[in-house]
């Protein structure tokens, strides 16, 4: 396994890596709307939070020699399923057809006070 680490995404807040590469696949830990420079939560709206989350995912993928176009599976953790459509509207602007397989799960809480967290699995570019 090879660890993926970048200062362009927030540092991990626990005993886990931003990402790991194994056998041509990168596994990106859950990313949220945290500014990597200030460590502050970004965005009052769920749309702004989703944009920052996707930018953090993109940064980890880039560090792994991968991209948003290489995502094969994502999991979206959302605090309020009423935000589902708004999250989808932003999420869709970062990805292209065919879209990754995906699960979306409403959760009672996340490690920090955010509305969305997304983890992905992607191919590593060759």
C-alpha positions as CSV (number, residue, x, y, z in Angstrom):
1,X,0.0,0.0,0.0
2,X,1.1,3.6,-0.7
3,X,-0.3,6.5,1.4
4,X,-1.7,9.5,-0.4
5,X,-1.1,12.8,1.3
6,X,-1.5,16.4,0.2
7,X,-1.6,19.8,1.8
8,X,-4.3,20.8,-0.8
9,X,-6.9,18.9,1.2
10,X,-7.5,18.9,4.9
11,X,-5.3,16.8,7.2
12,X,-6.9,13.7,8.7
13,X,-8.5,14.3,12.1
14,X,-7.9,10.8,13.3
15,X,-5.8,7.7,12.8
16,X,-6.5,7.4,9.0
17,X,-4.9,8.5,5.8
18,X,-6.3,10.9,3.3
19,X,-6.1,8.1,0.8
20,X,-4.4,4.8,0.0
21,X,-3.3,3.3,-3.3
22,X,-3.5,-0.5,-3.7
23,X,-3.4,-2.5,-7.0
24,X,-4.2,0.5,-9.2
25,X,-7.0,1.7,-7.1
26,X,-7.1,4.8,-4.8
27,X,-9.4,4.7,-1.7
28,X,-10.1,8.3,-0.5
29,X,-11.2,8.7,3.0
30,X,-14.3,10.8,3.7
31,X,-13.9,14.4,2.8
32,X,-15.9,17.3,4.0
33,X,-16.2,21.1,3.5
34,X,-13.0,22.0,5.4
35,X,-10.6,24.6,4.1
36,X,-7.1,22.9,4.0
37,X,-5.3,26.2,4.8
38,X,-7.4,27.4,7.7
39,X,-9.0,24.1,8.9
40,X,-12.3,26.1,9.0
41,X,-15.7,24.7,7.8
42,X,-16.5,26.3,4.5
43,X,-20.0,27.3,3.5
44,X,-23.3,28.2,5.1
45,X,-25.3,26.4,2.4
46,X,-25.2,22.7,1.6
47,X,-24.3,23.7,-2.0
48,X,-21.1,25.6,-0.8
49,X,-20.3,22.7,1.5
50,X,-20.7,20.2,-1.3
51,X,-18.4,22.2,-3.6
52,X,-15.6,22.4,-1.1
53,X,-16.0,18.7,-0.4
54,X,-15.7,17.9,-4.1
55,X,-12.6,20.2,-4.4
56,X,-11.0,18.3,-1.4
57,X,-11.7,15.0,-3.1
58,X,-10.2,16.3,-6.3
59,X,-7.1,17.4,-4.5
60,X,-6.5,13.9,-2.9
61,X,-7.2,12.2,-6.3
62,X,-4.7,14.5,-8.0
63,X,-2.1,13.7,-5.4
64,X,-2.7,10.0,-6.2
65,X,-2.3,10.5,-10.0
66,X,-6.1,10.1,-10.4
67,X,-9.0,12.4,-11.2
68,X,-12.7,12.9,-10.7
69,X,-13.2,11.2,-14.0
70,X,-11.6,8.0,-12.6
71,X,-14.1,7.6,-9.7
72,X,-15.9,4.2,-9.8
73,X,-17.8,4.3,-6.5
74,X,-18.7,7.0,-4.0
75,X,-20.6,7.1,-0.7
76,X,-22.3,10.3,0.3
77,X,-23.1,10.8,4.0
78,X,-25.7,13.5,4.5
79,X,-27.0,14.9,7.8
80,X,-30.4,15.9,6.4
81,X,-31.9,14.0,3.5
82,X,-33.9,17.1,2.6
83,X,-30.5,18.3,1.2
84,X,-30.2,15.4,-1.2
85,X,-31.3,17.2,-4.3
86,X,-29.1,20.2,-3.6
87,X,-26.1,17.9,-3.0
88,X,-26.9,16.1,-6.3
89,X,-27.1,19.4,-8.2
90,X,-23.5,20.3,-7.2
91,X,-22.1,16.7,-7.3
92,X,-23.2,16.3,-10.9
93,X,-21.3,19.4,-12.0
94,X,-18.0,17.7,-10.9
95,X,-18.5,14.4,-12.7
96,X,-19.2,13.1,-16.2
97,X,-21.3,10.4,-17.7
98,X,-21.1,7.5,-17.0
99,X,-21.4,8.5,-13.3
100,X,-19.9,6.5,-10.6
101,X,-21.8,3.9,-8.7
102,X,-23.0,5.6,-5.5
103,X,-24.7,5.2,-2.1
104,X,-26.2,8.0,-0.1
105,X,-26.9,7.6,3.6
106,X,-28.5,9.9,6.1
107,X,-26.5,10.0,9.3
108,X,-27.3,11.4,12.7
109,X,-23.9,13.1,13.1
110,X,-20.5,13.5,11.5
111,X,-17.1,13.9,13.3
112,X,-17.4,17.7,12.8
113,X,-20.5,19.9,12.4
114,X,-20.9,19.6,8.7
115,X,-23.8,18.7,6.4
116,X,-22.1,16.4,4.0
117,X,-19.1,14.0,3.8
118,X,-18.1,12.0,0.7
119,X,-15.7,9.1,0.2
120,X,-14.6,7.7,-3.1
121,X,-12.9,4.8,-4.8
122,X,-11.1,5.6,-8.1
123,X,-8.8,4.1,-10.7
124,X,-5.2,5.4,-10.6
125,X,-4.3,6.8,-14.0
126,X,-1.7,4.9,-15.9
